[in-house]
Amino acid sequence: MSSRTFTGVFLSLFFSAFATMAAASDPPAPAEHATGPQEVRRIAVIHDIPAYLDRLNDTVKMAKKGEYGRLSRRDKDRIEAAQSQIVAILRDRTDDSGMTDEQRLGIFNSQELIAGIVREDEDNRIVCTHEQATGTRLTTQECLTVGQRKVRAAHAREAVQNAQDKSLLGGVAQ
């Protein structure tokens, strides 16, 4: 079995066995907007926290040893930071009851970061955030891949640049 195949199989078993993301182990669809707290609660459901933390520790150790391929010092540091965030949230818990929506998002995003680095597939890593529309206190959950966020940022920069160019040229677009 190739290293990349082993990595994919291990990660899929690791994350699907101990965490259910979005309803029956299906990750949120890119560009999907979840609107209610029930959607957030389904993001990171961990059935056996001690076993999950043991598997997480094993995964991080294997990554540091290079069993998933050579990782840069920066990537190792990012994996350790993600692991620390998960451990800080789950420390002294036996189950996931009482976790806040922000804690669930933190766990989900940290898991996605670790998996993205190990798979060498950062652009397909899903990141979920809470967004608050102007003029309202209500928030929605937005889950997009890193690649989709990069495209959105590029379009926003382009729109600003076009608006600036237009104003500098006296309303004449190029």
N, C-alpha and C positions, 0 to 999 in steps of 0.2 A: 504494500500500500504506500503510495507516495506521501511525502510530508504534508503537502497541501490538502490531499484527501483526508488524511488523518486529522488535520487541524479542523477541517469542516465538520467531520463526523463528531469529533470530540466536543467542539463548541455547540453543535446542535443538540447533542445529548445533555451537555452541561446546562444550557439555558432552558431547554424544554422540560427537563426532568424536575427542576427546582423552581422555576419561575414561569408563571403564565403571564404573557404580555398581551394585553387587549383581549378579549374574550377567548376562546379555546386555543391558546398558544399562537394565535395569528397576530403578528405585529401590526400596528396601525398602518393603514394605507397611506402612502406619501400624499401630502397635501390635504389630508383629512382633518377636519375641524371637529373636535369633540366639544360638546357644549355643556354637559352636566357633570356634577361631581361623581356620578356613578361611572362615567367614562374614565376619569382619572383613577379611580379606585381599581379598575380592571387592568391598569398599566403594569403594575408590579405586585403580583400576588405570590407570596412565597409560602409554601406549605410546610416546610421543615427547615427553619432558620439555621439550626446548628449544622445540619448536613449541607445546606447551601453554602454556609461560610467555609466549611471544610473543603468543598469542591472549588470554591473561589480561591482559597489559599493554594490549593494544588495547581490550579490553572496559572496563577501568577508565578509560582515557583518554576513551573515548566517554561513559561515565557521567558523568565529571567535566565534560565539555563540555555535558552536558544532552541528548545525543542519545537518551536513553531517557526523557526527561521531566525535569522540574525535581526535583532532589534537595536535601534540606536539608543544612546543613553537618554535622549529626550523621550522616546517612546516608553522606555522602561520607567522613567519618572512619571509619565502620564498614567501608566497602568497602575503604579503604586498609589498615586493620588486618587484614582478612581476606586481602587480597592479600599483605601482609607475612608473615603466618603461612604461607601456601602457599609463598612464595619461600624463607623460612627453612628449610622442610622439604626443598624440592627443590633448593636451591642445591648446586652441585657434584655433582649426580647426573646420570647419563646414562640410567638406567632406575630402575624402582621396586623392584628387588630390595634386600633388606636394610632396607626400611622397617618400623618397628614398627607394631603395631595402633593405638597412640595417634596416630602420625603420619598413618596412613590416615584415621582418624576426624577428625583435625584438618583435613585437606584436604577431606574430604567436607563437614564442617560449614561450612567457610569458603566452599566453592562454593555451598552451599545459601543461605548468608547473602547473598552477592552476588546470586544469582539472585532471591531473595525481595525484596530491596530494589529491584532494577531492574524486576521485574515488579509491584511494589507489591502483593505477595501474601504478606506476612510470616506470616500464620496458617497457610499451607499449606507453609511451609518445614519440611523434615524435619531433626531434630536427633538424632544418635545419641550415646549415652553407654554407658559400661561401668557396670553395676550389680553390687554385691556383696551377696549376701543375708547377713543376720545369721547368724553361726555357721558360715560357710564361707569359704574363700579363693577359691572358684570365682567367676568373674564371668560375666555374660551381657551381651550387647549389646542395648540397647533403642533402637529408632528410633520416634519419635513426631513428629507435626507440632507446631509451636508452639501451634496452636489446641487440640490434644489435651492438651498440657501445661497450658495455661491452665484447661481444664475440670477436669483432675485436681486442680490446685491449688485451684480454687474448691470442689470437693467436699471436699477435705481440710480447708479452712478452715471449711466449713459443718459438717462432722462434729465438729471441735474445738469450735466455737461451741455446737453442740447439747449436747455432753458437758458443757461448762462451765455452760450454762444449766440443764441437768438437775441438776447437783451444787449449784448455787446455790439451786435451788427445792426442795431436799430430795428429789430423785428423781422429781419430778412433771414430766413433759414438757409443753411447751406445745402 
